Amino acid sequence: MKKNFYNIIKGKFLVSDDAFKNWRFIIFLSLLALVMIASSHQADKKVHQIAKLNNDVKELKSEYVDVRMRLMQAKMETKIIKAMENRGLYPSETPPQKVIVAKTN
């Protein structure tokens, strides 16, 4: 047991007669580690992208609410009356009347 441990520490498993088998396994593990690291980086990139998009959505929602509020205020009757007074138009003093057209045969 002690001898095997010393052989591993000295690296004899890499230079012995059947070392080709060990080298293939080491290269395979290295490639597997590289794939795992690349996958982890891709996942982190996606997480950051999702967070950025969520912030954009929140910002756009607040902008929508602000624009909708300004539109509602602009559509108020008092605001329209004030805007038209600047142009010389005033609301009618007399209410509108219904015009009824009778059918003649």
FIDREN-382410 format. One line per field, with one value per residue: residue number from 0; residue in three letters; x, y, z of N, C-alpha, C, CB in turn. Coordinates in steps of 0.05 Angstrom, whole numbers, plus 5000, padded with zeros to 4 digits. Glycine has a CB too. Layout:
BEGIN
seq	(NUM_...) .
type	(ALA_...) .
npx	(X_...) .
npy	(Y_...) .
npz	(Z_...) .
capx	(X_...) .
capy	(Y_...) .
capz	(Z_...) .
cpx	(X_...) .
cpy	(Y_...) .
cpz	(Z_...) .
cbpx	(X_...) .
cbpy	(Y_...) .
cbpz	(Z_...) .
END
This chain:
BEGIN
seq	(0_1_2_3_4_5_6_7_8_9_10_11_12_13_14_15_16_17_18_19_20_21_22_23_24_25_26_27_28_29_30_31_32_33_34_35_36_37_38_39_40_41_42_43_44_45_46_47_48_49_50_51_52_53_54_55_56_57_58_59_60_61_62_63_64_65_66_67_68_69_70_71_72_73_74_75_76_77_78_79_80_81_82_83_84_85_86_87_88_89_90_91_92_93_94_95_96_97_98_99_100_101_102_103_104) .
type	(MET_LYS_LYS_ASN_PHE_TYR_ASN_ILE_ILE_LYS_GLY_LYS_PHE_LEU_VAL_SER_ASP_ASP_ALA_PHE_LYS_ASN_TRP_ARG_PHE_ILE_ILE_PHE_LEU_SER_LEU_LEU_ALA_LEU_VAL_MET_ILE_ALA_SER_SER_HIS_GLN_ALA_ASP_LYS_LYS_VAL_HIS_GLN_ILE_ALA_LYS_LEU_ASN_ASN_ASP_VAL_LYS_GLU_LEU_LYS_SER_GLU_TYR_VAL_ASP_VAL_ARG_MET_ARG_LEU_MET_GLN_ALA_LYS_MET_GLU_THR_LYS_ILE_ILE_LYS_ALA_MET_GLU_ASN_ARG_GLY_LEU_TYR_PRO_SER_GLU_THR_PRO_PRO_GLN_LYS_VAL_ILE_VAL_ALA_LYS_THR_ASN) .
npx	(5017_5038_5079_5053_5029_5074_5092_5052_5057_5109_5100_5105_5065_5056_5098_5107_5102_5048_5028_5003_4948_4935_4948_4910_4863_4873_4874_4822_4794_4812_4790_4737_4733_4743_4698_4658_4672_4665_4610_4590_4605_4573_4523_4526_4529_4479_4447_4462_4444_4389_4377_4389_4351_4304_4309_4304_4251_4223_4236_4212_4159_4149_4156_4114_4069_4077_4071_4018_3991_4002_3975_3922_3913_3919_3874_3832_3774_3778_3831_3830_3794_3823_3866_3841_3820_3864_3869_3826_3776_3717_3677_3609_3553_3500_3465_3473_3423_3377_3368_3314_3297_3243_3214_3189_3139) .
npy	(4976_5025_5029_5033_5083_5117_5109_5133_5186_5198_5194_5150_5121_5148_5140_5087_5021_5011_5062_5091_5081_5106_5160_5170_5169_5212_5255_5252_5265_5317_5343_5336_5367_5418_5423_5425_5472_5510_5504_5521_5575_5593_5586_5623_5670_5670_5677_5729_5757_5748_5775_5827_5835_5831_5877_5915_5905_5921_5975_5992_5981_6018_6065_6060_6064_6117_6146_6132_6156_6210_6215_6205_6250_6289_6280_6298_6337_6390_6404_6402_6443_6488_6486_6496_6546_6578_6579_6606_6582_6566_6532_6513_6551_6538_6477_6420_6404_6354_6332_6311_6272_6262_6208_6212_6188) .
npz	(5000_5018_4982_4932_4939_4942_4890_4860_4877_4859_4805_4772_4747_4701_4668_4662_4630_4614_4610_4570_4572_4620_4608_4568_4599_4634_4598_4579_4626_4633_4587_4599_4645_4622_4589_4628_4656_4615_4606_4656_4654_4611_4634_4676_4646_4622_4668_4684_4639_4642_4690_4675_4634_4665_4696_4656_4640_4687_4687_4639_4650_4692_4663_4627_4662_4679_4631_4618_4660_4650_4602_4617_4649_4610_4580_4611_4621_4640_4629_4574_4562_4581_4546_4497_4506_4501_4447_4431_4432_4465_4515_4500_4520_4519_4523_4478_4427_4407_4342_4306_4253_4213_4178_4113_4072) .
capx	(5000_5055_5095_5035_5025_5099_5094_5034_5069_5132_5090_5113_5043_5056_5121_5110_5096_5020_5022_4985_4921_4932_4948_4883_4843_4878_4866_4793_4785_4818_4770_4711_4734_4740_4670_4643_4678_4651_4581_4585_4607_4549_4500_4529_4523_4450_4435_4465_4427_4361_4375_4388_4325_4284_4311_4293_4222_4214_4239_4192_4132_4145_4153_4086_4051_4080_4059_3990_3981_4002_3953_3896_3911_3915_3847_3812_3758_3788_3856_3823_3782_3844_3882_3825_3817_3888_3865_3802_3752_3705_3654_3582_3537_3475_3470_3465_3396_3374_3353_3300_3288_3221_3213_3166_3135) .
capy	(5000_5048_5029_5044_5112_5130_5108_5153_5212_5201_5196_5126_5111_5162_5132_5058_5008_5014_5091_5102_5079_5127_5186_5174_5176_5239_5274_5251_5280_5345_5352_5337_5391_5441_5425_5433_5500_5526_5503_5538_5603_5598_5588_5649_5691_5671_5689_5758_5767_5748_5796_5852_5837_5836_5905_5930_5902_5938_6003_5997_5982_6044_6085_6057_6076_6146_6157_6128_6176_6236_6214_6208_6278_6306_6276_6310_6359_6417_6409_6407_6469_6507_6486_6508_6575_6592_6581_6623_6566_6564_6513_6524_6558_6524_6449_6412_6395_6332_6337_6287_6274_6244_6196_6219_6168) .
capz	(5000_5020_4957_4912_4945_4933_4860_4850_4882_4841_4777_4757_4731_4676_4651_4661_4604_4607_4615_4550_4583_4641_4594_4555_4620_4644_4577_4579_4649_4627_4568_4614_4662_4605_4581_4652_4661_4594_4612_4679_4645_4595_4653_4690_4626_4619_4692_4683_4618_4652_4709_4660_4621_4686_4703_4633_4641_4708_4678_4619_4664_4706_4642_4617_4682_4679_4606_4620_4679_4637_4582_4631_4657_4587_4570_4629_4609_4648_4615_4546_4561_4583_4521_4475_4511_4489_4418_4426_4433_4492_4515_4494_4544_4517_4517_4451_4424_4390_4317_4298_4225_4209_4152_4098_4051) .
cpx	(5018_5071_5078_5031_5050_5101_5075_5046_5093_5124_5099_5090_5041_5078_5125_5101_5067_5011_5003_4956_4916_4931_4921_4862_4848_4869_4835_4782_4790_4797_4743_4711_4731_4711_4653_4647_4664_4621_4574_4586_4583_4525_4502_4521_4493_4436_4438_4447_4397_4357_4373_4361_4302_4285_4299_4262_4211_4215_4217_4164_4128_4142_4124_4066_4052_4067_4029_3977_3980_3980_3926_3892_3906_3887_3825_3799_3769_3814_3850_3811_3803_3861_3867_3820_3841_3885_3840_3776_3742_3682_3627_3567_3510_3480_3461_3436_3396_3358_3341_3290_3266_3221_3187_3163_3122) .
cpy	(5025_5051_5041_5074_5127_5130_5129_5181_5218_5203_5172_5115_5126_5153_5102_5047_5012_5043_5103_5102_5101_5155_5191_5182_5204_5260_5275_5268_5310_5357_5355_5361_5416_5445_5435_5462_5518_5526_5521_5568_5611_5603_5615_5672_5693_5683_5719_5771_5769_5770_5823_5856_5843_5866_5922_5929_5920_5967_6010_5998_6008_6066_6084_6070_6106_6158_6154_6149_6204_6237_6218_6237_6296_6303_6288_6334_6386_6423_6416_6435_6491_6509_6500_6538_6591_6596_6597_6607_6563_6544_6527_6530_6544_6495_6441_6402_6372_6340_6311_6291_6253_6233_6204_6198_6181) .
cpz	(5000_4994_4934_4915_4935_4903_4848_4854_4864_4812_4760_4740_4704_4657_4649_4634_4596_4613_4595_4559_4604_4628_4580_4576_4630_4623_4576_4602_4645_4608_4582_4632_4646_4596_4605_4658_4640_4599_4635_4671_4628_4614_4668_4671_4623_4644_4692_4662_4628_4672_4695_4646_4641_4694_4681_4634_4663_4700_4658_4631_4678_4686_4631_4636_4681_4654_4607_4639_4665_4615_4595_4640_4633_4575_4588_4616_4616_4633_4585_4543_4563_4558_4498_4480_4500_4459_4411_4425_4461_4492_4511_4520_4544_4510_4489_4450_4403_4365_4309_4270_4221_4181_4138_4075_4027) .
cbpx	(4981_5074_5105_5008_5020_5123_5086_5006_5078_5152_5100_5123_5016_5058_5147_5093_5102_5003_5048_4988_4917_4955_4970_4875_4845_4909_4877_4783_4799_4846_4768_4708_4761_4758_4660_4651_4708_4657_4573_4606_4633_4544_4500_4558_4536_4439_4449_4495_4429_4355_4399_4411_4319_4289_4341_4303_4214_4231_4267_4193_4130_4169_4173_4080_4057_4110_4070_3983_3999_4029_3954_3895_3936_3936_3842_3825_3729_3793_3874_3803_3761_3862_3890_3798_3814_3913_3862_3806_3757_3695_3654_3566_3532_3456_3455_3484_3377_3361_3372_3276_3312_3194_3215_3167_3117) .
cbpy	(5000_5044_5001_5030_5117_5116_5079_5151_5214_5178_5221_5105_5115_5192_5145_5045_4978_4994_5107_5086_5051_5126_5187_5148_5156_5242_5265_5222_5270_5348_5333_5311_5392_5439_5398_5415_5506_5514_5474_5533_5607_5575_5565_5653_5684_5642_5677_5765_5750_5720_5796_5853_5812_5818_5913_5918_5873_5933_6008_5976_5959_6049_6082_6027_6065_6153_6142_6100_6177_6241_6188_6189_6287_6298_6246_6317_6357_6417_6384_6386_6473_6500_6457_6493_6580_6575_6553_6638_6538_6592_6497_6505_6589_6537_6431_6391_6417_6308_6349_6281_6269_6259_6166_6248_6146) .
cbpz	(5024_5043_4950_4912_4975_4946_4850_4864_4912_4845_4765_4776_4747_4681_4662_4683_4606_4623_4616_4524_4596_4661_4574_4541_4643_4649_4549_4581_4675_4615_4544_4630_4677_4580_4571_4676_4660_4566_4618_4701_4628_4576_4673_4700_4599_4616_4717_4677_4593_4665_4729_4639_4606_4710_4708_4606_4646_4734_4666_4597_4684_4724_4620_4613_4710_4679_4582_4630_4704_4624_4566_4655_4672_4565_4566_4656_4617_4678_4616_4535_4585_4607_4513_4473_4542_4495_4405_4401_4419_4502_4542_4476_4545_4495_4538_4440_4415_4404_4295_4318_4205_4214_4153_4086_4061) .
END
